[in-house]
Amino acid sequence: SIAALAGRIHAATYELLVMLAEFDARNGWNNGSLSCAHWLHWRTSIDLGAAREKVRVARALAALPLVSAEMRRGRLSYAKVRALTRVATADNEASLLDLALAGNCSHVERVVRAWRRVDRVQAAQETAARHLQRQLSTWVDDDGMVVLRGRLTPEVGAAVQRALEAAADRLFHESAQAPNG
């Protein structure tokens, strides 16, 4: 039947993705190709954008055992799996799999788009909350030492650390080159 053949195609596509992930992991494409996707594009005539997506999905499947098992059985299409791998994690894989098995591809795509929007909003809210929690105080202690105490976002903290290290290196080199008078 048509449905049975479609299931076999899904299972065969899963095998292709597993082979592709293994090929990519061992850099089998590194014989003049720029990437695994470029190699796939060249060897199979798949559009370069589609080849990039296949490589991305192949890599993502390794971390999604439930989705992988259902695709291997032929119960999930590549289109659904491609959508799921954009947002699936170990924590949400089972719920997303239930959605994919119950809904059509269009439904899965809509949910994934909404999920990504929520993730972006949540990330923006977390960034704003971190920004509000930042603080930095400096003062000179009784013995003349400068004391710093602060709470900085990871990005600002890293920049401050680099600046302090660079300043310390510069001062060290200047003092090493100063004449002893």
Backbone as a chain_set.jsonl record, in Angstrom:
{"seq": "SIAALAGRIHAATYELLVMLAEFDARNGWNNGSLSCAHWLHWRTSIDLGAAREKVRVARALAALPLVSAEMRRGRLSYAKVRALTRVATADNEASLLDLALAGNCSHVERVVRAWRRVDRVQAAQETAARHLQRQLSTWVDDDGMVVLRGRLTPEVGAAVQRALEAAADRLFHESAQAPNG", "coords": {"N": [[0.835, -1.188, 0.0], [0.257, 2.369, -0.303], [0.744, 3.839, 2.053], [2.328, 2.047, 3.482], [4.589, 1.892, 1.845], [5.431, 4.572, 2.044], [6.156, 4.568, 4.754], [8.357, 2.814, 4.636], [10.048, 4.379, 3.098], [10.472, 6.519, 4.883], [11.864, 5.117, 6.881], [14.108, 4.333, 5.401], [15.15, 6.825, 4.836], [15.88, 7.552, 7.395], [17.999, 5.72, 7.778], [19.762, 6.742, 5.859], [20.298, 9.251, 7.041], [21.591, 8.45, 9.402], [23.867, 7.21, 8.335], [24.954, 9.441, 7.098], [25.508, 11.094, 9.312], [27.504, 9.555, 10.569], [29.449, 9.53, 8.542], [29.999, 12.262, 8.416], [30.996, 12.66, 11.015], [33.414, 11.282, 10.949], [34.77, 12.809, 9.172], [34.656, 12.141, 6.444], [34.097, 13.506, 4.182], [36.128, 15.275, 3.815], [37.915, 15.667, 1.549], [38.615, 17.605, -0.197], [36.202, 18.857, -0.356], [34.259, 21.554, 0.994], [32.608, 21.167, 3.18], [30.534, 18.734, 4.872], [27.96, 19.062, 3.907], [28.431, 20.336, 1.447], [29.78, 18.281, 0.136], [27.708, 16.339, 0.045], [25.85, 17.682, -1.544], [27.319, 17.817, -3.94], [27.781, 15.047, -4.519], [25.219, 13.899, -4.615], [23.471, 15.528, -5.903], [21.631, 16.971, -4.464], [20.04, 19.957, -3.529], [22.035, 22.614, -2.225], [21.161, 24.007, 0.096], [19.219, 22.203, 1.058], [20.883, 20.048, 1.495], [22.46, 21.027, 3.583], [20.514, 21.156, 5.585], [19.896, 18.422, 5.829], [22.319, 17.445, 6.891], [22.364, 18.878, 9.302], [20.064, 17.845, 10.577], [20.785, 15.147, 10.68], [22.944, 15.246, 12.477], [21.594, 16.183, 14.752], [19.829, 14.101, 15.382], [21.244, 12.197, 16.815], [21.118, 12.94, 19.479], [18.52, 12.533, 20.116], [16.892, 10.049, 20.985], [14.254, 8.941, 21.094], [12.785, 10.138, 19.019], [14.426, 9.303, 16.933], [14.053, 6.51, 17.047], [11.353, 6.265, 16.296], [11.389, 7.302, 13.701], [13.102, 5.473, 12.529], [11.457, 3.247, 12.608], [9.714, 4.01, 10.684], [7.586, 5.634, 11.247], [7.688, 8.357, 11.445], [8.0, 11.124, 9.333], [10.611, 12.6, 7.321], [10.196, 15.34, 7.07], [8.697, 16.024, 9.367], [10.553, 15.287, 11.339], [12.678, 16.965, 10.707], [11.547, 19.426, 11.414], [11.087, 18.984, 14.189], [13.709, 18.699, 15.16], [14.605, 21.252, 15.349], [13.849, 22.325, 17.763], [13.79, 20.35, 19.692], [14.845, 18.803, 22.706], [16.508, 16.834, 25.231], [14.826, 17.114, 27.394], [12.295, 17.869, 26.382], [11.676, 16.138, 24.37], [9.956, 13.805, 24.426], [7.345, 14.884, 24.696], [7.179, 16.459, 22.379], [7.423, 14.462, 20.498], [5.037, 13.025, 20.874], [3.25, 14.961, 19.955], [4.079, 15.11, 17.258], [3.458, 12.543, 16.347], [0.736, 12.566, 16.538], [-0.192, 14.734, 15.048], [-0.389, 16.438, 11.811], [2.151, 17.284, 9.357], [2.126, 20.041, 8.819], [0.896, 21.041, 11.116], [2.821, 20.343, 13.047], [4.984, 21.936, 12.175], [3.892, 24.521, 12.624], [3.634, 24.513, 15.43], [6.324, 24.243, 16.162], [7.39, 26.636, 15.112], [6.022, 28.477, 16.759], [7.028, 27.664, 19.235], [9.728, 28.343, 18.958], [9.469, 31.121, 18.824], [8.542, 31.642, 21.41], [10.769, 30.74, 22.835], [12.637, 32.695, 22.02], [11.473, 35.01, 23.11], [11.531, 34.324, 25.815], [14.308, 34.132, 26.184], [15.013, 36.799, 25.745], [13.717, 37.974, 27.918], [15.134, 36.798, 30.031], [17.647, 37.894, 29.565], [17.089, 40.593, 30.004], [16.384, 40.475, 32.722], [18.84, 39.668, 33.847], [20.305, 41.928, 33.219], [19.104, 43.833, 34.87], [19.917, 42.885, 37.332], [22.559, 43.431, 37.547], [25.494, 44.869, 39.002], [28.063, 47.0, 40.259], [30.634, 47.833, 42.374], [33.204, 49.938, 43.576], [35.948, 50.734, 45.668], [38.408, 52.403, 47.69], [40.416, 50.836, 49.931], [41.45, 50.922, 53.462], [44.214, 50.509, 53.437], [44.993, 51.468, 51.009], [44.519, 49.811, 48.866], [42.608, 48.945, 45.99], [39.313, 47.957, 45.927], [37.092, 45.76, 44.394], [33.744, 44.891, 43.801], [31.256, 43.043, 42.396], [28.489, 42.196, 40.236], [28.031, 40.942, 37.229], [26.777, 40.687, 33.855], [27.364, 37.705, 31.932], [28.708, 38.334, 29.501], [29.633, 41.006, 29.851], [31.114, 40.622, 32.155], [33.146, 38.91, 31.187], [34.411, 40.665, 29.424], [35.343, 42.628, 31.214], [37.109, 41.065, 32.736], [39.035, 40.435, 30.754], [39.96, 43.03, 30.2], [41.073, 43.762, 32.673], [43.115, 41.834, 32.895], [44.663, 42.53, 30.657], [45.444, 45.131, 31.385], [46.921, 44.579, 33.71], [48.998, 43.033, 32.607], [50.184, 44.991, 30.947], [51.022, 46.9, 32.853], [52.852, 45.32, 34.28], [54.832, 44.805, 32.315], [55.654, 47.441, 31.786], [56.727, 48.135, 34.28], [58.816, 46.337, 34.395], [60.494, 47.266, 32.431], [61.204, 49.728, 33.305], [63.739, 51.984, 34.349], [65.995, 51.262, 37.011], [66.355, 53.426, 39.39]], "CA": [[0.0, 0.0, 0.0], [0.982, 3.642, -0.364], [1.194, 4.187, 3.405], [3.428, 1.145, 3.846], [5.754, 2.343, 1.099], [5.882, 5.821, 2.664], [6.852, 4.181, 5.986], [9.67, 2.27, 4.265], [10.857, 5.528, 2.669], [10.881, 7.216, 6.115], [12.89, 4.293, 7.513], [15.309, 4.42, 4.571], [15.695, 8.173, 5.049], [16.562, 7.476, 8.69], [19.282, 5.05, 7.534], [20.589, 7.728, 5.161], [20.737, 10.256, 8.013], [22.575, 7.819, 10.297], [25.101, 7.082, 7.554], [25.468, 10.792, 6.895], [26.091, 11.54, 10.586], [28.755, 8.818, 10.759], [30.363, 10.033, 7.517], [30.383, 13.598, 8.852], [31.806, 12.554, 12.244], [34.774, 10.834, 10.619], [35.284, 13.738, 8.152], [34.789, 11.454, 5.167], [33.916, 14.507, 3.124], [37.273, 16.182, 3.832], [38.832, 15.305, 0.467], [38.5, 18.696, -1.146], [34.919, 19.537, -0.149], [34.286, 22.536, 2.077], [31.859, 20.657, 4.323], [29.743, 17.547, 4.571], [26.83, 19.492, 3.084], [28.94, 20.557, 0.088], [30.023, 16.954, -0.433], [26.408, 15.736, -0.231], [25.327, 18.421, -2.69], [28.084, 17.408, -5.112], [27.65, 13.622, -4.813], [23.836, 13.421, -4.77], [22.701, 16.569, -6.609], [20.674, 17.619, -3.564], [20.264, 21.395, -3.381], [22.959, 22.875, -1.119], [20.382, 24.314, 1.303], [18.627, 20.947, 1.537], [21.988, 19.234, 2.009], [22.807, 21.571, 4.914], [19.463, 20.717, 6.514], [20.065, 16.979, 6.076], [23.454, 17.281, 7.803], [21.931, 19.385, 10.608], [19.127, 16.865, 11.147], [21.552, 13.934, 10.979], [23.69, 15.5, 13.721], [20.648, 16.347, 15.865], [19.173, 12.83, 15.725], [22.055, 11.459, 17.789], [20.71, 13.331, 20.834], [17.063, 12.361, 20.229], [16.661, 8.612, 20.781], [12.843, 8.603, 20.879], [12.475, 10.562, 17.645], [15.183, 8.408, 16.06], [13.405, 5.195, 17.024], [10.104, 6.338, 15.526], [11.726, 7.457, 12.286], [13.656, 4.176, 12.106], [10.293, 2.367, 12.406], [8.935, 4.508, 9.562], [6.39, 6.311, 11.75], [7.874, 9.807, 11.337], [8.591, 11.578, 8.073], [11.752, 13.503, 7.411], [9.699, 16.706, 7.253], [8.379, 16.206, 10.791], [11.792, 15.191, 12.11], [13.414, 18.209, 10.447], [10.938, 20.46, 12.261], [11.319, 18.675, 15.607], [15.111, 18.896, 15.56], [14.876, 22.679, 15.568], [13.546, 22.716, 19.15], [13.775, 19.197, 20.606], [15.938, 18.558, 23.647], [16.239, 15.652, 26.046], [13.726, 17.422, 28.306], [10.988, 18.022, 25.742], [11.56, 15.216, 23.238], [8.782, 12.923, 24.513], [6.139, 15.666, 24.422], [7.184, 16.824, 20.965], [7.18, 13.245, 19.739], [3.584, 12.788, 20.938], [2.655, 15.935, 19.033], [4.393, 14.732, 15.879], [2.745, 11.316, 15.991], [-0.708, 12.839, 16.496], [-0.542, 15.804, 14.115], [0.213, 16.392, 10.478], [3.404, 18.034, 9.256], [1.824, 21.461, 8.918], [0.65, 21.298, 12.536], [4.12, 20.26, 13.734], [5.735, 23.136, 11.793], [3.316, 25.679, 13.324], [3.994, 24.424, 16.852], [7.759, 24.509, 16.272], [7.583, 28.088, 14.926], [5.555, 29.132, 17.989], [7.988, 27.291, 20.287], [10.923, 29.155, 18.757], [9.135, 32.499, 19.219], [8.505, 31.649, 22.879], [12.165, 30.651, 23.28], [13.276, 34.008, 21.82], [10.908, 35.928, 24.103], [12.068, 33.926, 27.119], [15.724, 34.524, 26.213], [15.052, 38.263, 25.902], [13.333, 38.268, 29.3], [16.253, 36.414, 30.89], [18.693, 38.901, 29.355], [16.648, 41.811, 30.698], [16.479, 40.229, 34.168], [20.265, 39.723, 34.186], [20.717, 43.328, 33.117], [18.615, 44.525, 36.065], [20.6, 42.366, 38.518], [23.975, 43.747, 37.524], [25.953, 45.923, 39.9], [29.513, 47.064, 40.403], [31.077, 48.816, 43.369], [34.654, 50.015, 43.771], [36.364, 51.668, 46.709], [39.79, 52.289, 48.134], [40.45, 50.339, 51.302], [42.312, 51.674, 54.38], [45.628, 50.365, 53.091], [45.22, 52.006, 49.672], [44.166, 48.833, 47.841], [41.307, 49.151, 45.349], [38.453, 46.78, 46.106], [35.997, 45.658, 43.432], [32.709, 43.894, 44.094], [30.249, 43.237, 41.362], [27.706, 41.121, 39.632], [27.951, 41.386, 35.848], [26.317, 39.68, 32.902], [28.524, 36.922, 31.477], [29.441, 39.022, 28.443], [30.324, 42.151, 30.445], [32.109, 40.053, 33.067], [34.28, 38.438, 30.39], [35.112, 41.849, 28.915], [36.047, 43.235, 32.346], [38.245, 40.198, 33.05], [40.065, 40.644, 29.727], [40.519, 44.368, 30.379], [41.932, 43.733, 33.866], [44.307, 41.049, 32.561], [45.481, 43.332, 29.741], [46.028, 46.228, 32.158], [47.936, 44.005, 34.588], [50.149, 42.694, 31.757], [50.828, 46.238, 30.513], [51.726, 47.47, 34.011], [53.987, 44.456, 34.582], [55.869, 45.049, 31.313], [56.165, 48.797, 31.991], [57.582, 48.155, 35.468], [60.011, 45.543, 34.094], [61.34, 48.053, 31.541], [61.564, 51.001, 33.959], [65.12, 51.972, 34.889], [66.097, 51.218, 38.479], [67.088, 54.656, 39.668]], "C": [[0.879, 1.251, 0.0], [1.535, 4.011, 1.011], [2.363, 3.313, 3.832], [4.705, 1.547, 3.119], [6.309, 3.634, 1.688], [6.645, 5.519, 3.956], [8.233, 3.621, 5.691], [10.603, 3.394, 3.797], [11.343, 6.316, 3.885], [12.013, 6.445, 6.804], [14.194, 4.353, 6.72], [15.962, 5.791, 4.724], [16.423, 8.228, 6.389], [17.938, 6.835, 8.509], [20.258, 5.991, 6.833], [21.145, 8.755, 6.148], [21.777, 9.69, 8.971], [23.912, 7.67, 9.577], [25.765, 8.441, 7.358], [26.135, 11.321, 8.162], [27.429, 10.849, 10.842], [29.834, 9.313, 9.796], [30.904, 11.406, 7.917], [31.321, 13.519, 10.06], [33.237, 12.111, 11.948], [35.417, 11.677, 9.517], [35.526, 13.063, 6.811], [34.692, 12.383, 3.975], [35.161, 15.365, 2.914], [38.331, 15.759, 2.811], [38.761, 16.359, -0.625], [37.18, 19.436, -1.037], [35.031, 20.49, 1.026], [33.613, 22.026, 3.337], [31.14, 19.389, 3.905], [28.569, 17.912, 3.662], [27.279, 19.728, 1.639], [29.199, 19.221, -0.601], [28.708, 16.302, -0.83], [25.763, 16.379, -1.456], [26.003, 17.939, -3.977], [27.787, 15.957, -5.503], [26.225, 13.174, -5.125], [22.944, 14.386, -5.528], [21.577, 17.157, -5.764], [21.041, 19.099, -3.509], [21.131, 21.642, -2.149], [22.22, 23.209, 0.177], [19.761, 23.065, 1.9], [19.705, 20.03, 2.113], [22.415, 19.713, 3.394], [21.788, 21.117, 5.957], [19.599, 19.231, 6.834], [21.209, 16.737, 7.058], [23.065, 17.761, 9.203], [21.027, 18.381, 11.303], [19.873, 15.592, 11.535], [22.33, 14.093, 12.281], [22.748, 15.536, 14.919], [20.031, 15.028, 16.306], [19.943, 12.042, 16.779], [21.624, 11.746, 19.226], [19.213, 13.118, 21.077], [16.692, 10.894, 19.992], [15.202, 8.236, 20.504], [12.408, 8.952, 19.456], [13.171, 9.637, 16.662], [14.488, 7.052, 15.931], [12.133, 5.21, 16.187], [10.372, 6.543, 14.045], [12.276, 6.146, 11.735], [12.536, 3.182, 11.824], [9.422, 2.821, 11.231], [7.692, 5.273, 9.973], [6.483, 7.831, 11.685], [8.539, 10.144, 10.02], [9.796, 12.465, 8.337], [11.28, 14.927, 7.686], [9.355, 16.974, 8.718], [9.648, 16.199, 11.64], [12.631, 16.455, 11.934], [12.863, 19.33, 11.332], [11.251, 20.207, 13.734], [12.746, 18.982, 16.036], [15.47, 20.36, 15.732], [14.686, 23.076, 17.033], [13.674, 21.574, 20.153], [15.045, 19.127, 21.445], [15.601, 17.287, 24.41], [15.019, 15.883, 26.941], [12.363, 17.456, 27.632], [10.722, 17.024, 24.619], [10.289, 14.374, 23.284], [7.495, 13.673, 24.18], [6.055, 16.041, 22.945], [6.923, 15.606, 20.08], [5.692, 12.905, 19.724], [2.854, 13.71, 19.971], [2.862, 15.502, 17.588], [3.64, 13.484, 15.434], [1.245, 11.568, 15.839], [-1.094, 13.839, 15.412], [0.052, 15.594, 12.74], [1.437, 17.302, 10.453], [3.183, 19.534, 9.412], [1.608, 21.87, 10.375], [1.969, 21.314, 13.311], [4.951, 21.513, 13.428], [5.219, 24.373, 12.529], [3.705, 25.677, 14.799], [5.479, 24.753, 17.038], [8.048, 25.995, 16.087], [7.163, 28.844, 16.189], [6.534, 28.877, 19.134], [9.235, 28.151, 20.181], [10.67, 30.61, 19.13], [9.13, 32.62, 20.737], [9.924, 31.587, 23.427], [12.876, 31.987, 23.136], [12.773, 35.021, 22.843], [11.476, 35.62, 25.475], [13.543, 34.326, 27.242], [15.862, 36.029, 26.41], [14.695, 38.65, 27.337], [14.458, 37.919, 30.267], [17.396, 37.413, 30.775], [18.339, 40.19, 30.091], [16.76, 41.641, 32.213], [17.931, 40.277, 34.629], [20.761, 41.161, 34.188], [20.303, 44.093, 34.378], [19.354, 44.089, 37.331], [22.075, 42.738, 38.563], [24.281, 44.872, 38.51], [27.475, 45.878, 39.957], [29.837, 48.178, 41.381], [32.598, 48.773, 43.424], [34.922, 51.003, 44.903], [37.821, 51.413, 47.057], [39.765, 51.937, 49.612], [41.429, 51.164, 52.141], [43.792, 51.613, 54.003], [45.947, 50.83, 51.666], [44.88, 51.044, 48.541], [42.776, 49.158, 47.287], [40.53, 47.842, 45.451], [37.324, 46.867, 45.08], [35.011, 44.608, 43.928], [31.611, 44.114, 43.067], [29.538, 41.977, 40.96], [27.413, 41.598, 38.214], [27.363, 40.286, 34.969], [27.543, 38.919, 32.408], [29.36, 37.649, 30.429], [30.25, 40.189, 29.002], [31.417, 41.655, 31.389], [33.351, 39.584, 32.321], [35.097, 39.617, 29.86], [35.917, 42.521, 30.027], [37.265, 42.398, 32.718], [39.379, 40.396, 32.043], [40.74, 41.995, 29.898], [41.468, 44.399, 31.58], [43.225, 42.963, 33.589], [45.24, 41.847, 31.648], [46.169, 44.473, 30.489], [47.132, 45.708, 33.071], [49.185, 43.635, 33.787], [50.914, 43.947, 31.345], [51.63, 46.841, 31.666], [52.953, 46.646, 34.372], [55.14, 44.731, 33.618], [56.466, 46.447, 31.458], [57.098, 48.844, 33.189], [58.865, 47.361, 35.248], [60.989, 46.34, 33.238], [61.793, 49.379, 32.177], [62.978, 50.901, 34.512], [65.084, 51.996, 36.424], [66.982, 52.402, 38.885], [67.402, 54.8, 41.046]], "O": [[2.079, 1.19, 0.268], [2.68, 4.45, 1.117], [3.292, 3.796, 4.479], [5.785, 1.544, 3.711], [7.524, 3.781, 1.82], [7.669, 6.145, 4.227], [9.186, 3.916, 6.413], [11.803, 3.363, 4.068], [12.498, 6.738, 3.922], [12.995, 7.037, 7.252], [15.272, 4.418, 7.311], [17.188, 5.901, 4.741], [17.463, 8.876, 6.506], [18.932, 7.344, 9.026], [21.441, 6.032, 7.173], [22.328, 9.09, 6.096], [22.74, 10.375, 9.315], [24.964, 7.968, 10.143], [26.987, 8.566, 7.443], [27.204, 11.928, 8.095], [28.382, 11.49, 11.285], [30.988, 9.493, 10.184], [32.096, 11.683, 7.781], [32.323, 14.232, 10.117], [34.169, 12.529, 12.635], [36.47, 11.319, 8.989], [36.494, 13.38, 6.119], [35.163, 12.062, 2.884], [35.239, 16.107, 1.934], [39.488, 15.523, 3.16], [38.837, 16.053, -1.815], [37.046, 20.537, -1.573], [35.81, 20.257, 1.95], [33.997, 22.405, 4.443], [31.138, 19.017, 2.732], [28.226, 17.156, 2.752], [26.569, 19.352, 0.706], [28.88, 19.049, -1.777], [28.598, 15.763, -1.932], [25.198, 15.687, -2.303], [25.335, 17.684, -4.98], [27.566, 15.665, -6.678], [26.032, 12.178, -5.823], [21.774, 14.087, -5.769], [20.662, 17.779, -6.304], [22.219, 19.448, -3.449], [20.98, 20.955, -1.139], [22.612, 22.742, 1.246], [19.774, 22.886, 3.118], [19.471, 19.324, 3.094], [22.698, 18.902, 4.275], [22.153, 20.742, 7.071], [19.435, 18.827, 7.985], [21.082, 15.912, 7.962], [23.407, 17.11, 10.191], [21.205, 18.097, 12.487], [19.623, 15.023, 12.598], [22.37, 13.173, 13.097], [23.06, 14.988, 15.976], [19.739, 14.852, 17.489], [19.344, 11.296, 17.554], [21.754, 10.884, 20.094], [18.7, 13.487, 22.133], [16.226, 10.542, 18.908], [14.946, 7.299, 19.748], [11.748, 8.161, 18.781], [12.576, 9.228, 15.665], [14.354, 6.518, 14.83], [11.868, 4.263, 15.446], [9.645, 6.003, 13.211], [11.956, 5.753, 10.613], [12.646, 2.365, 10.909], [8.502, 2.11, 10.827], [6.827, 5.538, 9.138], [5.478, 8.522, 11.851], [9.528, 9.519, 9.636], [9.971, 13.005, 9.43], [11.911, 15.645, 8.462], [9.686, 18.034, 9.249], [9.797, 17.013, 12.552], [13.222, 16.956, 12.891], [13.627, 20.09, 11.927], [11.64, 21.13, 14.449], [12.973, 19.468, 17.144], [16.556, 20.669, 16.224], [15.286, 24.046, 17.497], [13.666, 21.82, 21.359], [16.154, 19.359, 20.962], [14.516, 16.73, 24.244], [14.265, 14.949, 27.213], [11.365, 17.102, 28.258], [9.665, 17.06, 23.989], [9.608, 14.245, 22.267], [6.646, 13.151, 23.457], [4.991, 15.951, 22.333], [6.277, 15.715, 19.038], [5.147, 12.539, 18.682], [1.948, 13.283, 19.255], [1.926, 15.524, 16.788], [3.232, 13.381, 14.277], [0.566, 10.86, 15.095], [-2.215, 13.793, 14.906], [0.877, 14.706, 12.523], [1.716, 18.006, 11.423], [3.972, 20.216, 10.066], [2.082, 22.92, 10.809], [2.199, 22.199, 14.135], [5.556, 22.086, 14.333], [6.012, 25.185, 13.007], [4.063, 26.716, 15.352], [5.843, 25.466, 17.973], [8.859, 26.561, 16.82], [7.87, 29.747, 16.637], [6.83, 29.783, 19.913], [9.747, 28.635, 21.191], [11.548, 31.268, 19.688], [9.653, 33.589, 21.288], [10.254, 32.297, 24.377], [13.635, 32.382, 24.021], [13.557, 35.803, 23.381], [11.86, 36.525, 26.215], [13.971, 34.805, 28.293], [16.728, 36.483, 27.158], [15.305, 39.555, 27.906], [14.711, 38.659, 31.218], [18.04, 37.742, 31.771], [19.197, 40.804, 30.725], [17.184, 42.563, 32.91], [18.233, 40.852, 35.675], [21.541, 41.56, 35.053], [21.069, 44.908, 34.891], [19.411, 44.844, 38.302], [22.77, 42.395, 39.52], [23.429, 45.71, 38.806], [28.087, 44.834, 39.73], [29.378, 49.311, 41.237], [33.203, 47.705, 43.329], [34.201, 51.987, 45.066], [38.382, 50.358, 46.759], [39.175, 52.643, 50.43], [42.153, 52.004, 51.607], [44.533, 52.57, 54.23], [47.053, 50.606, 51.175], [44.947, 51.424, 47.372], [41.887, 49.588, 48.021], [41.03, 46.771, 45.106], [36.688, 47.909, 44.922], [35.414, 43.554, 44.42], [31.107, 45.224, 42.896], [29.932, 40.861, 41.297], [26.644, 42.538, 38.014], [27.444, 39.103, 35.3], [28.654, 39.445, 32.464], [30.589, 37.587, 30.465], [31.424, 40.347, 28.666], [32.517, 42.207, 31.416], [34.474, 39.827, 32.761], [36.327, 39.571, 29.849], [37.054, 42.938, 29.802], [38.335, 42.944, 32.987], [40.543, 40.512, 32.428], [41.958, 42.101, 29.757], [42.542, 44.996, 31.51], [44.303, 43.39, 34.001], [46.456, 41.845, 31.839], [47.344, 44.752, 30.252], [48.179, 46.345, 33.189], [50.304, 43.892, 34.23], [52.144, 43.969, 31.386], [52.778, 47.244, 31.484], [53.988, 47.206, 34.733], [56.287, 44.874, 34.042], [57.67, 46.619, 31.27], [58.136, 49.503, 33.144], [59.895, 47.673, 35.847], [62.196, 46.111, 33.312], [62.664, 50.062, 31.64], [63.37, 49.877, 35.069], [64.251, 52.664, 37.035], [68.203, 52.363, 38.735], [68.021, 55.789, 41.438]]}, "num_chains": 1, "name": "protein.A"}
